[in-house]
Amino acid sequence: MKVEVQWKKLVKPSAPTENNRQKWELTSLDRLQMPNYVGIMFFYRDNAENPGVDIPQRLLQMEQSLSETLSLFYPMAGRYIEGDGCFIDCNDLGVEFIHAKVDGQIDQLLHGDVDIDLLDCLSRYPTDIVGNPLVVIQVNTFECGGLVISVRFTHKIGDLYTMAMFINSWATACRGNADAMVRPNFELSSLIPLKELAVPNLSPPPIGDKHLVRSRLQFSADALSKLKALARDNAKDSMASDFGPSRVEVVSALLGRAFVKIFRNKHGERRNFVVGMPFNLREKIGLPIPANSCGNLYAVVWGQSGQPTAGKIESEFNGMVNVMRDAMADAKTKYATVADGEELCSMVGDSLAEVVKILARGEDFPLGFSSWCRFGLCGNDFGWGRPVLVCSTPTNYESIILLDDEESGGIDVWLTTDEDKMILLKQDPEILKFTS
């Protein structure tokens, strides 16, 4: 499948940013982020009820509504300034908007695994954020009239909550409802002071000469119900009656159990494992955070196990569920008492530094999960219906990302790992039992 870029341009806000808003200070939590681009891809079939799609008109509609959206989300159209006092220069230089043509049918991408190199062609982005657009959007049009919209953004300017809000607002404006867009708030820096955090520089784990592959595992609503029932049935003692694991916890636990098993079979070691997950802090801390606050406002929650249990699959699965539930429960209790920005920075930084220290020792088997569920990503209708598929953009490091599957009411897991692990994972009897 050939992907050819037709044009690229910078889209600027429809109204210039006011002078008193032209410098957006990054918080201590923003400065912790890796300067990489992460992103989301939305797949749209041609609407059968409206044949003969006018692609140029759609592109113009998207460009004009994007410009309107940027007038509210003005830092996204700025540039990152590095050095003393890292900040965003809200200079209205614009976000990059790319149109590419694909000589194929969109259905070829909706079934089976898609090559990472092809997905990269559908979602281009810069290698360095300094001096480059902070947001890169690529609209790929197919011969059948289908579209794939890729939105890449640097983590320096916000977390997934921020970008979901931006994309939802853009889709709302594109449908002609600009007045209904949310009003973002960019004042976190006034609540979260700059604080030197003793956290080592973060970078994705090296993959060496491994060849990464990507795959989608689908857990239906029925499979999720069975997994939750399995977790409850095997819950420990008195907790059983109150034990209500979430969808994300049971899926992550099943995958975690499989990865621990693969590691143990390969190395013959019974190491502890460390599980890490992002935890959205909005509405979970005592600090009065304005509605629709943009920026990075999350913590990495982690839990550490004892040695994996030898024996029954149920006990290993439930051990993983318990580690994740305990970690989340502890985080909710701990962060609920925070009423001061400096204290929040210290807690987030200390937690991250501790898990980095544990991983640096190399004595534990690391597992990282990221849930993108319940952010409303499946509802982004630009005027031609909801997407038939939403996925993360490809990564050049190992990752496990969970997303809602609106059609089935289940969860899609987008896995990026080396080829050998992927083969073994797909052969795991429990994974086969619960996936389609």
C-alpha positions, 0 to 999 in steps of 0.5 A, a space after each residue: 500500500 503506497 502513501 503519497 503526501 499531497 501537501 503540508 501546511 501550517 494551520 494557525 489560530 483563526 484569531 491572534 493570541 493576546 499579548 498577555 498570553 504569549 508565554 505559557 509556563 510549563 509546570 514541574 510535571 510538564 518538565 518531567 515528560 519525555 520530549 517525544 510525540 505520542 498520538 491517536 489514529 481515527 479510522 472512518 469508512 465512507 458513509 454508505 448513505 452519502 456516496 460520492 465524498 467530496 474530499 477537498 471539501 472535507 479537508 477544507 472543513 477540517 482545516 477551517 475548524 482546526 483554525 477555530 479550535 486553535 484560537 481556544 487551544 492557542 499553546 498548541 500552535 506555539 513552539 517549545 523553548 528549551 533552556 532556562 525556564 522551559 516554556 511554550 512561546 504562543 507565537 501562533 506559528 501553527 500546527 502541521 496539517 498534512 494530506 496524503 493519498 493511499 492507493 488502497 481500501 481502508 478495510 485492508 487496515 481494519 482486519 489483522 495486524 498492520 505493519 508498523 512502517 505503514 502506520 508510520 507513513 500514515 502518521 508522520 512527525 518530527 524527531 525533535 520538538 525544539 523549533 517544530 510544531 507541537 501538534 502534527 495532524 495527517 489526514 489520509 484519504 483512501 480510494 474508497 472514500 475512507 479516511 484515517 486521521 492521525 493526531 500526534 502531539 508532544 507530551 510536553 504540552 499535555 497528557 491524554 486528557 488534554 489531547 482528548 479535549 482538544 480533538 473532541 473540540 475540533 470534531 465539534 467545530 468541524 460539525 458546525 457546532 463551534 459554540 459548543 466547544 469546551 473552554 480549556 484552561 491553561 493556568 496550572 502553572 499558577 497552582 503547581 509551582 516550579 520545583 526541582 524534582 530529583 528524578 532521573 531523565 526518562 527515556 523509553 527502554 532500549 530495544 537493541 536489535 529486536 524487531 518490533 511488531 504490533 498487534 491488536 487483541 480484542 476482549 469482548 464485553 462477554 470476555 470482560 464479564 468472565 474475567 471479572 467473575 474469575 477474579 471475584 471467584 478467586 478473591 482472597 478470603 473476606 474481600 470476595 464479597 466486596 471485590 469488584 475489579 475494573 475492566 482495565 485491571 482484569 485485562 492488564 492482569 491477564 496480559 501481565 500473567 502471560 508476560 511473566 510466564 514468557 519471561 520465566 520460561 525464557 530465563 528460568 528465573 522467578 523474579 518479582 514484577 513491577 507494574 506501572 500505570 498512569 493515574 489521572 489526578 483530576 478530581 482526585 486531589 484536594 487542590 482546586 483544579 479549574 475545569 478543563 485544565 490542560 497540561 500534564 496532571 497525572 502520576 505514575 502509579 506502581 505496585 511490586 509483587 512478591 515472587 510469581 506463584 508457581 502453580 494455578 493460573 487463577 492464583 497468578 492472575 489474581 495476584 496480578 489483579 491484587 497488586 494493581 488494585 492495591 496500587 490504585 487504592 493506595 494512590 487514591 487515598 494518598 493523593 486525595 489529601 493533597 491540597 498544595 501544589 508543591 506537595 503534589 509535585 513532591 509526591 509525583 516526583 518521589 513516586 516516579 523516582 522510586 520506580 525508576 530506581 527499582 527498575 534501574 537495579 534490574 532485579 524486577 520484571 517491569 510491566 507498563 500499561 496505559 489505559 486510554 479508556 473512557 476518554 471519549 475517543 470513540 465518539 469523535 464525529 467530524 461530520 461523517 459519523 463516528 470512527 469504526 476504529 481508534 488506535 494509538 499511533 505506533 511506538 518505537 519502544 515496547 508498549 501496551 495500550 488499552 482502548 475502548 471498543 465501542 462497537 462490542 462494548 469491550 476493550 482493544 489492546 494495542 501491543 508493541 513488542 518484539 516478534 518472539 514475545 508476540 508469537 508466544 503471547 498469541 499462543 498462550 491458552 488463556 489469552 486465546 480463551 478470552 480474545 477474538 
